Amino acid sequence: MIFSGEVALITGGSRGIGAAIAQELARTGARVAVGYRRRHEAAERVVSEIIQDGGDALSIELDVSSSDSVDAAFSQVEDAWGPVEILINNAGLTQDHLLLRMPSSGWSEVLDVNLTGPYRTIQRSLRGMLRARFGVIVNISSVVAQRGNPGQANYSAAKAGLEALTRTLSLELGSRGIRVNAVAPGFIETDMTEAMAGDWKDEISNRAALGRAGRSGEVARAVRFLASADASYITGITLVVDGGLSLGL
Ligand SMILES: NC(=O)c1ccc[n+]([C@@H]2O[C@H](COP(=O)([O-])OP(=O)(O)OC[C@H]3O[C@@H](n4cnc5c(N)ncnc54)[C@H](OP(=O)(O)O)[C@@H]3O)[C@@H](O)[C@H]2O)c1
């Protein structure tokens, strides 16, 4: 086992990359709170699978766009298991438009969930982490933060902000025993990318050096590494998990 019952909270753990992270952390010995916004049944399925495999998990309603929801979710985890020691900010959404036609609601909502959401959860998690002088935070970014992507001005700006937040918090919190890192996936097969046109999906998969799309589990294992003591001297980085998609000219 890599973990020994550390309490982990994953936002957006009901499906996709978040569900894979929940399964990976539980499989390697963490107790896992699976956050969901609306899909309670999906989160319960993730929890049941983990428990069937001998792990420890519970589902928690957690909308990162609401401070009250964040506070209630952390309180529920604390009541069950004690303070959150590993926080994975995975919840995210896209609303793609060229900037010229992007409604202000599409700008605000994407910034609110992808960037302000982690501000809310991290601030709440620090109560317990500072007291314990221990904590690990992993923020799920995207390769578009560094590369840009037409139609995703809102999303790429939010993820670039999240990487900057990661670096600054690593400086603010390192001396308190808290590590803060990010993982930037490339093109991963989930509901988020399912909506893309088939020929565009093929093109982007082929563009990766490895010539294929990534799987949620491949991102989850990188997150597990950064969350574990194996990464005890790593903070403030963004680990790219993209099969070489962002390389080349
Ligand atoms: N898939 C990719 O290729 C890719 C690439 C780079 C980065 N990423 C990032 O990886 C993360 C996971 O993406 P994914 O592909 O797994 O997406 P996904 O399948 O669309 O799942 C998104 C998750 O976020 C949750 N969520 C959305 N809004 C929320 C809110 N306000 N509060 C709490 N949870 C919320 C959803 O909850 P419900 O199920 O309850 O709606 C769901 O669990 C995101 O941060 C995304 O930006 C993905």
The ligand as an SDF file (V2000), in Angstrom:
LIG
                    3D

 48 52  0  0  0  0  0  0  0  0999 V2000
  -10.9350   14.9110  -20.7370 N   0  0  0  0  0  0  0  0  0  0  0  0
   -9.8840   15.5950  -21.1440 C   0  0  0  0  0  0  0  0  0  0  0  0
   -9.3800   15.4120  -22.2620 O   0  0  0  0  0  0  0  0  0  0  0  0
   -9.2680   16.6180  -20.2370 C   0  0  0  0  0  0  0  0  0  0  0  0
   -8.1010   17.2570  -20.6830 C   0  0  0  0  0  0  0  0  0  0  0  0
   -7.4910   18.1910  -19.8790 C   0  0  0  0  0  0  0  0  0  0  0  0
   -8.0130   18.4950  -18.6440 C   0  0  0  0  0  0  0  0  0  0  0  0
   -9.1450   17.8930  -18.2200 N   0  0  0  0  0  0  0  0  0  0  0  0
   -9.6480   18.2690  -16.9010 C   0  0  0  0  0  0  0  0  0  0  0  0
   -9.8250   17.1020  -16.1220 O   0  0  0  0  0  0  0  0  0  0  0  0
  -10.8950   17.3060  -15.1880 C   0  0  0  0  0  0  0  0  0  0  0  0
  -11.9030   16.1840  -15.3330 C   0  0  0  0  0  0  0  0  0  0  0  0
  -12.3790   16.1880  -16.6610 O   0  0  0  0  0  0  0  0  0  0  0  0
  -13.2400   15.0030  -17.2900 P   0  0  0  0  0  0  0  0  0  0  0  0
  -12.8210   14.8870  -18.7040 O   0  0  0  0  0  0  0  0  0  0  0  0
  -13.2370   13.8180  -16.4160 O   0  0  0  0  0  0  0  0  0  0  0  0
  -14.6750   15.7220  -17.2870 O   0  0  0  0  0  0  0  0  0  0  0  0
  -16.1520   15.1570  -17.2070 P   0  0  0  0  0  0  0  0  0  0  0  0
  -16.2150   13.7280  -17.5900 O   0  0  0  0  0  0  0  0  0  0  0  0
  -16.9900   16.1470  -17.9460 O   0  0  0  0  0  0  0  0  0  0  0  0
  -16.4710   15.2550  -15.6410 O   0  0  0  0  0  0  0  0  0  0  0  0
  -16.4920   16.5080  -15.0370 C   0  0  0  0  0  0  0  0  0  0  0  0
  -16.6770   16.3310  -13.5530 C   0  0  0  0  0  0  0  0  0  0  0  0
  -16.7050   17.6370  -12.9640 O   0  0  0  0  0  0  0  0  0  0  0  0
  -17.8720   17.7380  -12.1500 C   0  0  0  0  0  0  0  0  0  0  0  0
  -18.3410   19.1130  -12.0490 N   0  0  0  0  0  0  0  0  0  0  0  0
  -18.6830   19.9740  -13.0280 C   0  0  0  0  0  0  0  0  0  0  0  0
  -19.0740   21.1480  -12.5020 N   0  0  0  0  0  0  0  0  0  0  0  0
  -18.9710   21.0280  -11.1570 C   0  0  0  0  0  0  0  0  0  0  0  0
  -19.2340   21.8710  -10.0550 C   0  0  0  0  0  0  0  0  0  0  0  0
  -19.7280   23.1140  -10.2030 N   0  0  0  0  0  0  0  0  0  0  0  0
  -18.9760   21.3990   -8.8140 N   0  0  0  0  0  0  0  0  0  0  0  0
  -18.5110   20.1550   -8.6320 C   0  0  0  0  0  0  0  0  0  0  0  0
  -18.2810   19.2850   -9.6250 N   0  0  0  0  0  0  0  0  0  0  0  0
  -18.5060   19.7230  -10.8760 C   0  0  0  0  0  0  0  0  0  0  0  0
  -18.8940   16.8080  -12.7860 C   0  0  0  0  0  0  0  0  0  0  0  0
  -19.8610   16.4580  -11.8180 O   0  0  0  0  0  0  0  0  0  0  0  0
  -21.2960   15.8050  -12.2130 P   0  0  0  0  0  0  0  0  0  0  0  0
  -21.0240   14.4490  -12.7610 O   0  0  0  0  0  0  0  0  0  0  0  0
  -22.0310   15.7490  -10.9340 O   0  0  0  0  0  0  0  0  0  0  0  0
  -21.8790   16.7310  -13.2300 O   0  0  0  0  0  0  0  0  0  0  0  0
  -17.9950   15.6400  -13.2090 C   0  0  0  0  0  0  0  0  0  0  0  0
  -17.7610   14.7630  -12.1400 O   0  0  0  0  0  0  0  0  0  0  0  0
  -11.4620   18.6930  -15.4820 C   0  0  0  0  0  0  0  0  0  0  0  0
  -10.8930   19.6360  -14.6210 O   0  0  0  0  0  0  0  0  0  0  0  0
  -11.0010   18.9450  -16.9100 C   0  0  0  0  0  0  0  0  0  0  0  0
  -10.9070   20.3320  -17.1800 O   0  0  0  0  0  0  0  0  0  0  0  0
   -9.7980   16.9580  -18.9820 C   0  0  0  0  0  0  0  0  0  0  0  0
  1  2  1  0
  2  3  2  0
  2  4  1  0
  4  5  1  0
  4 48  2  0
  5  6  2  0
  6  7  1  0
  7  8  2  0
  8  9  1  0
  8 48  1  0
  9 10  1  0
  9 46  1  0
 10 11  1  0
 11 12  1  0
 11 44  1  0
 12 13  1  0
 13 14  1  0
 14 15  2  0
 14 16  1  0
 14 17  1  0
 17 18  1  0
 18 19  2  0
 18 20  1  0
 18 21  1  0
 21 22  1  0
 22 23  1  0
 23 24  1  0
 23 42  1  0
 24 25  1  0
 25 26  1  0
 25 36  1  0
 26 27  1  0
 26 35  1  0
 27 28  2  0
 28 29  1  0
 29 30  1  0
 29 35  2  0
 30 31  1  0
 30 32  2  0
 32 33  1  0
 33 34  2  0
 34 35  1  0
 36 37  1  0
 36 42  1  0
 37 38  1  0
 38 39  2  0
 38 40  1  0
 38 41  1  0
 42 43  1  0
 44 45  1  0
 44 46  1  0
 46 47  1  0
M  CHG  2   8   1  16  -1
M  END
$$$$
